[in-house]
Amino acid sequence: MQTILIFLCLMTISHTGMLVFLLIRQHKHIRISKQMYDLLLSSTKEAEVKQHEELIEEQRTHVILLCFKIRETVAKQTTSLHPLQIERAPVRHGLTDQELAKCFISEQAQAVTILFRNYKEYVETYWSGKDQSIKTIFKGNPADPTSELGILHAASTQLLHQIDQLLITIQRTEK
């Protein structure tokens, strides 16, 4: 009987030792799993931040390209008529005020807003026909500042100068 009791005690001690060993290993695996989870969570956050920054940079670049497209369009109107360019040039940048504020510092965002507003007013004032289509015929001589064509060329030159100043502001400092 004593042998059986000793044997049972040894078995209990052995099982307890194995249980302790397994608990230690499980604790070690839980710690490693937590470290891996934290690392995964951290890299996911970093990837999200990077993706967000890339989206902002893409939006910023898109707006700047649109500004240069407008500048090119207006510059062509200072020497001759290019109604198709006016028709194809954007009158909106497509971003909300909040998105614009994320892409540019306030001075730059304000310059972008002014540039698009001035261009839209220019198109509405000088290029919009009675049926809201783009005019293709202007009366007069470009050298005559009182003729329709002369007024258009002068307005184009003035707007081009404004756009150039606004572009300097937009590109002056990076966000």
N, C-alpha and C positions, 0 to 999 in steps of 0.2 A: 504494500500500500504506500509505504514511504517512497518507493521508487516512482510510483505513479504520480505522487504529489510533487516530487522533485522534477519529474519530467514535465508535468503541467506547469510548474513555476518557470522552468527553463523555456517552455514554449511561450508562455505569457510574456516573459522578458524578451524573447526573440521577436515576438509579434509587436510588442511595444517599441522595440528598437527599429523594426522595419517601418512601423507607423510614423515614428519620429523622423526617420530617414526620408520617407515619402512626403511628409509635411514640409520638411526643409526644402526638398526639391520642388514641391508645389509652390512654396513661397518664392523661391528663386525664379521659377517660371512666371509667376504672377508679376514679380518685379520687372523682369525682362519684357513681358507683354506690355506692362504699363509704360516702360521706356519707349518701346516701339510705337505704341499708340500716341504718346506725347510727341515723338519725332514725326510721325505721320501727320498729326494735327498741325504741328508747327510748319511743316513743309507745305501742307494744303493751304494754310493761311498765307504763307509767303507766295505761293502760286497765285492765289486770288488777288493779293495786293499787286503783284507783277502784272497780272492780266488787266486789272483795273487801271493801272498806270499806262499800260500799252493802249488801252481803249481811249483814255484821255489824250494821249499823244497823237493817236490816229485822228481823233476828232479835231484836235488843234491844227494838225497838218492839213486836214480837209478844209477847214475854215480859211486858213491862210492861202491855200491854193485857189479857193473861190474868190478871195479878195484880189489875187493877182489876175484871175480870169476877168474880173470886172475892170481892173486897171487896163488890161490889154484891150478890152472892148472899147472903153472910153478913149484910149489913146488913138485907136484907129479912126474914131469919129472926128478927131481934130484936123485931119487932112482930107478925108473923103467920107462918103456915106457907106456904112456897112450894116444895113438893117438886120441881116441874118445874124450877125454877131450880137446885136441887141436882143433879138428874139431868143437866142440860145444862152445868153448870160443869166446867171441866177440873180433873183431879187431877194432871196432868203438864204440864210445859212443852214437852217433846219435844226438848230439847237434851241433848247429852252434857255431861259435866263440862268437857271441853276447849272445846267450843263456848261454854258458859256463861262460862268464864274469858276467852274472847276478846271477849265482849260486855260484860262488867262487870269492874270491879276486884274484888279478892277479898272485900272487905266487902259489896259489893252482891250478888255471886254467892252468898255465904253467906246473905244475907237472902232472896234468891229461893228458895233451897233450903229454908230454914226455913219460909217462907210456904207453899210447896206441901206440905211434910211436915205442918205443923200443920193445914192444910185437909183433907188426906187422912185424918189421924187423927180429925178432927172428923166427917167424913162416915162413917167406919167406926164410930166410937163412938156417934153419935147418930142417924144416918140409915139405916144398913144394916139391912135386915130379915134374918130367918133364912135366906131364900133368896137373899141378896145383892142383893135389889131395894131400891129407896128406899122407906122407910116414908112413909105419907101420913097416918096417924092417930096422935096422941099423946094420952095420957090426962092429965086434970087441967086445972087452971086456970093461965093464965100468971102470975097474981098469987101463986100458991102456989109458993114456991121449992123445995118438996119434991116437987111433982108432976112427972111426965115432961115436960109442956109447960113448966113453970117452969124445970126444969133445962136444957132445950133453949134457952130464951130467954136464960138466964144464960150458958150456954156460948157462945152466938152473940155476946152482948155482949162477953164476955171475948176471944173470938177476933177480933172486929172491932177492938178496941183494939190487939191484937198486930199485926194486919195493917196498921193505920194507922201504927204505929211502924216496921214493916218497910218500908212504902212510902216513908216519909221517908228511910230509909237508902238504899233502892234509887235514889231520885231525887236524893239529896243532891249527888253529884259525878258528873260525866260522865267516861266513859272516853276 
